Amino acid sequence: MNKRIGIGLLGLGTVGTGVMNIMRNAAGRHPLVHQLDLVRVAVRDLKRERNVEVSPLLLTSNPQDVVDDPAVEIVVEVMGGIEPARQLILRSIAAGKSVVTANKAVIARHGEEIAIAASKSGVYVLIEAAVGGGIPIIEPLKQSLGANRIDRVSGIINGTTNYILSRMTKEGVPYPKVLKEAQQLGFAEADPASDVEGLDAADKISILSRLAFGGLIDREAIPTRGISDLKALDIDYAKQLGYCVKLLAVSERFDKDTILEKSLSLGVRVQPTLIPIDHPLAGVNDVNNAILVEGDPIGEVMFYGPGAGSGPTASAVVADILNIAGISQVAARRGSVDPLLAAASWRKCHLVDPKKIVQRNYVRLRAVDTPGVIGSIGTCFGKEGVSIQSIVQFDVSEGNAEIVVITHAVSHGQMTDALIAIQALPEVKGISAHLGCL
Ligand code: HSE
């Protein structure tokens, strides 16, 4: 008879319920799924009504009971939040148990501490569900794309904001109205800050960055802008110019022409970005996510699919459980872990000064509609070496003009200096929007 594999769940919310549903309904899935045995489940409130039937004998309100239970071989952390999740992960590792987690906030901030502890204990911490929900992206970066020198990882990695932006684009409605409806429909959290301010995407790009480039970056130093101050008007202007607007997370090699083994500088950011409508990322709508990986020799490869939700996220969690179940006996005999799967850091990565990041830009200005205003704006850009790709006057009302500029690729420092000079022009009333542009 095949050996049973004891699973302990920390959390029985949306993702935990999805994991239980897969384990309970193993027919037709990989034979290893049949060997998984749910032995203990930690929940916050023992009395709460649940979407899944679970024996009260399995439940505990003390998560340490799950970690410490000798029958639990693999701990699945799907409770979220930083603490006590971090401590419980470390406690599981110390007890010699591998961990599967969907917790991007913990991994983005404490991933190295956790990876070092796991390596010392000879166990795995697998995180496929932490980025992109059901999309396989973590294992491909760790293994399938391992032969590549990666140049860039970019993507739409927050489902909530993509849903909101998709509706703003399709329906032309303002952000606060769409957010409210998204909350009523359950597509946005009651407290949406982490999603709409770009923090969730910043957690995820820091995780992808470490895997793609082999070194940690400082999560807190990632320049991050969300969508909460984005105006429907800019989405409309972008559309008229042949672009859509997405919350894009990017991590790219800064010194593309130098191959540095020991250290690497990376340009990393999260910001609302104009994307040409014929670009593969432009067709990624609603709660879907997509990650575009560019490397040598693969070229471009895009991973696309449902970025959140119970079933898709549980699909990634259970795949990680199976990975551990499949290799754990072999690894235990060898007394060492598979270095690809464990994904240890192998070099240092630094964030470049954000002023040096080079990209195209979209700027919307309000100016007095007088002769020479476009010339003055052009002169300010020219003095800072900012080359304009297009400049369009959109609307004139009460003597004011809306001027939209798309630049060629320039450094953020040049762009900022030019915008300071433009803002000081007497004809310019203000800079209403400044977005990235692919
Ligand atoms: N809040 C996340 C999102 C869920 O909207 O993408 C999955 O990480």
Boltz pocket constraint, residues with backbone or C-beta under 6 A from the ligand:
constraints:
  - pocket:
      binder: B
      contacts: [[A, 129], [A, 130], [A, 132], [A, 133], [A, 157], [A, 158], [A, 159], [A, 160], [A, 161], [A, 187], [A, 195], [A, 200], [A, 307], [A, 308], [A, 309]]
      max_distance: 6.0
